[in-house]
Amino acid sequence: MCRYASNLLQTEETSMKGIDLNIPRRGMVLSEAKINFFLSKLYEENLIGTEDYVIAKKILNEKRRT
């Protein structure tokens, strides 16, 4: 099933037949980038504090390593 993103913040992963891999389609943003984008926007708009921002970034970095 393929969908085309209407904006840059949408992502779609397509499974390859016979191979158990999910590969992001060209020109689309990974979910990790979406999380970073929204986290920075929340921080810029003062909806989250510095401590919350730092904690969230640390959690993302730990998750990325595993």
Secondary structure as UniProt FT lines:
FT   TURN            8..9
FT   STRAND          13..15
FT   TURN            17..18
FT   STRAND          22..24
FT   TURN            26..27
FT   HELIX           31..44
FT   TURN            45..46
FT   HELIX           50..65
//
